[in-house]
Amino acid sequence: MKNEQNKIELIEAKFKISEDQIESLEELLLSDNFNRYSIEQKENENFITFYFKDIHEMEKILKNLQMNPEIELKAEGTWKKITEDDWLDSFRKSFQPFEMIEDIWILPLKGIEEDGKNIEMKDSAILIKLIPGMAFGTGLHETTKIAARLLRKYLFPEAEVLDVGCGSGILSVIAAKSGAKRVTAVDNDPLAVKKAEETFEINGIEAEVFVSDLFENVNDKYDIIVSNIIFEVLVNVLKDAKEFLKENGKLVLSGITLKKVDEFLKIALYNNYELIEELKTSDWYGCVLKKSREG
């Protein structure tokens, strides 16, 4: 919906949640492909603020959450309408430059003239410029950090990399700035593809990006395939990725909750993958796989 100035309106709704609910809450939101929310802590209390595009989306998301016995949301006041510009202004004010992982910094641009010269970082560090948007990744989520750490560890000079479900293109930029010979990024959302193109342009990198439902429009083989998506989609990535991996190629995956790790690894084994490395945080899991000899 739009107001008289032709600006997108959103519905802002804030709830109090307990800390032990956050993992289940984020998992449910990821499964609904919903990421217009923020979680904050104030005075030892946790809050989640949603930004819904309309009443129907609000009712759908909240109903799904309320049906889960592990989730209890306590409303903080009533919901209100805001413009997307209001949301972005508020977000940009609080979204400061930060070190995503060691020696990789994210610079959220409030103006295209910013260059990151005021950031205290090593000469060898990588700076990724990003224009924040409410629908795509900012590098703040733990699953992105896991994918970034594993990608950097297994990336080698002249590697050819495919980023499946690229979103804003952060992982693709990391690959390109870390020395990859060729980077290809795909997403099933045309808006994500446009966002990735924007990210590549402001970071001065050359990478091919196009619409593809996973590997649907992919034809080449790669040294590394990286994908930071939800569990259910990663299962489909597992099934098809072997056809697009070079000999000794690596599959870097993130977006798996800890309680689904065993199930995921069983599926990986069934699909003839060998576990090379795994990385866990308090809530999330990522891993590196390669084709087993039997595969």
Order of alpha helices (4+ residues) and beta strands (2+ residues): beta-alpha-beta-beta-alpha-beta-beta-alpha-beta-beta-beta-alpha-beta-alpha-beta-alpha-beta-beta-alpha-beta-alpha-beta-beta
